[in-house]
């Protein structure tokens, strides 16, 4: 096998892995309902039941607009040491945290 064909195979494999990851980022309808419930109940206990703020800051599109999405994902997954924000990595995957951030940035579903 030539170096060009080996490189082409490697690039193809990377693209396929990337596509699989993109597909996996969308939770099933049942899991989406679980995540919505988790945000409304568990996150809402600190961020307000309508996500307009409480112990934690508001989680509304206008209050999150200037924050990088990856930073928000990291905050959900790993928490914020020294604050009341716990890590959620034991309850959801990073892809699910990314899905939640996407919904928060567009206006969280009822």
Long-range contacts (C-beta under 8 A, 24 or more apart in sequence): 21-95, 24-95, 25-95, 25-98, 25-99, 26-99, 27-95, 27-96, 27-99, 31-96, 32-99, 35-92, 35-96, 35-99, 35-100, 36-103, 36-108, 36-109, 38-91, 38-92, 39-100, 39-103, 39-104, 39-108, 40-108, 46-84, 46-85, 51-104, 51-108, 55-84, 56-84, 56-85, 59-104, 59-108, 60-104, 60-107, 61-104, 61-105, 61-106, 61-107, 64-104, 64-105, 65-105, 69-98, 69-101, 69-102, 69-105, 72-101, 72-104, 73-97, 73-98, 73-101, 76-100, 76-101
